[in-house]
């Protein structure tokens, strides 16, 4: 059984190229990294805004005790 070796042009036609991983394209890399960082902040910020006061300001924050309320 013989294996056929693909040429570089055949490989380029078959696979997708990504400018992010090519040399240069600094503007594209900066833009995509900023969008990614903003997306992570947008995802994690609401959790932080809710959990930070509950964890660090327990005496000043009203945390409803659902179990005691039910009783």
DOFIBA-653395 format. One line per 8 residues: number of its first residue (from 1); their letters; for each residue x, y, z of C-alpha. Coordinates in nm, 4 decimals, m for minus. Each point is the difference from the previous one (the first is absolute). Layout:
REM DOFIBA-653395
NUM	A	X,Y,Z ~ ...
//
This chain:
REM DOFIBA-653395
1	XXXXXXXX	0.0000,0.0000,0.0000 ~ 0.1585,0.3243,m0.1087 ~ m0.0755,0.3350,0.1525 ~ m0.0333,0.3030,m0.2221 ~ 0.1739,0.3095,0.1289 ~ m0.1938,0.3223,m0.0344 ~ 0.1674,0.3102,m0.1333 ~ m0.0054,0.3336,0.1796
9	XXXXXXXX	m0.2518,0.1477,m0.2438 ~ m0.2346,m0.2950,0.0486 ~ 0.0232,0.0410,0.3751 ~ m0.0706,0.3737,m0.0268 ~ m0.3100,m0.0689,m0.2091 ~ m0.1275,m0.2640,0.2427 ~ 0.0556,0.1731,0.3340 ~ m0.1177,0.3355,0.1290
17	XXXXXXXX	0.2562,0.2728,0.0529 ~ m0.0226,0.2368,0.2942 ~ 0.1609,0.3427,m0.0182 ~ 0.0197,0.0157,0.3813 ~ 0.2749,m0.2640,0.0059 ~ 0.1936,0.1298,m0.2996 ~ 0.2913,0.2391,0.0401 ~ m0.1035,0.3625,0.0145
25	XXXXXXXX	m0.3653,0.1039,0.0299 ~ 0.0681,0.1722,0.3339 ~ m0.3151,0.2115,m0.0259 ~ m0.2174,m0.3090,m0.0418 ~ 0.1641,m0.1715,0.2975 ~ m0.0451,0.3033,0.2270 ~ m0.3627,0.0447,m0.1078 ~ m0.0917,m0.3648,0.0581
33	XXXXXXXX	0.1813,m0.0149,0.3343 ~ m0.1809,0.3125,0.1237 ~ m0.3366,m0.1408,m0.1067 ~ 0.0794,m0.3277,0.1767 ~ 0.1052,0.1750,0.3216 ~ m0.3128,0.2185,m0.0035 ~ m0.2167,m0.3078,m0.0549 ~ 0.1554,m0.1764,0.3009
41	XXXXXXXX	m0.0474,0.3096,0.2140 ~ m0.3617,0.0231,m0.1155 ~ m0.0526,m0.3617,0.0974 ~ 0.1677,0.0106,0.3422 ~ m0.0918,0.3516,0.1179 ~ m0.3629,m0.0759,0.0957 ~ 0.1109,m0.2929,0.2141 ~ 0.2596,0.2188,0.1697
49	XXXXXXXX	m0.2491,0.2786,0.0634 ~ m0.2343,m0.2428,0.1721 ~ 0.2533,m0.2108,0.1904 ~ 0.2460,0.2699,0.1148 ~ m0.2387,0.1754,0.2427 ~ m0.1351,m0.3299,0.1309 ~ 0.3470,m0.1403,0.0702 ~ 0.1784,0.3096,0.1331
57	XXXXXXXX	m0.2719,0.2218,0.1528 ~ m0.2067,m0.2578,0.1853 ~ m0.0982,0.2381,0.2804 ~ m0.1215,0.2754,m0.2366 ~ m0.1725,m0.2111,m0.2657 ~ m0.3438,m0.1467,0.0562 ~ 0.0148,m0.3658,m0.1007 ~ m0.3400,m0.1553,0.0222
65	XXXXXXX	0.0047,m0.3339,0.1755 ~ m0.2522,m0.1939,m0.2051 ~ m0.0098,m0.2946,0.2384 ~ m0.0811,0.2126,0.3068 ~ m0.2591,0.1956,m0.1980 ~ m0.1700,m0.3234,m0.1052 ~ m0.0198,m0.1229,0.3589
//
